């Protein structure tokens, strides 16, 4: 990339460098929180349109919002990003996979079974995977390094450079 003095370009260069070096934890934690909020609203509206006909429709409405405070906490706290965020995210992934199965079952239970018409008019087959992606982002954030972390030399005799105590 060409070096310029513009702040937007230098910000973009820094962001690209952070992603390439795996220093994307805080940003991804924030994106997880935002994604969870938007996805919860979408799921609520879709399930409300179906009158919450199955009690399991309430589960994603109850589980997904947990990633909002967990993701925000992950922005400010490394400990939260490595404890609370992955737990909330794992629950979301599990619920998203469960929802995918329930949506497929819902299509199969319609009159005529799995037909093109039922695929198009029944429960949206891949919508629960959106929640799974949000949960996956939270899990990924938990294994990345923070943007402000720097490398430090190891005190080991081999002279390897360790990144903040993580063995790589």
Order of alpha helices (4+ residues) and beta strands (2+ residues): alpha-alpha-alpha-alpha-alpha-alpha-alpha-alpha-beta-beta
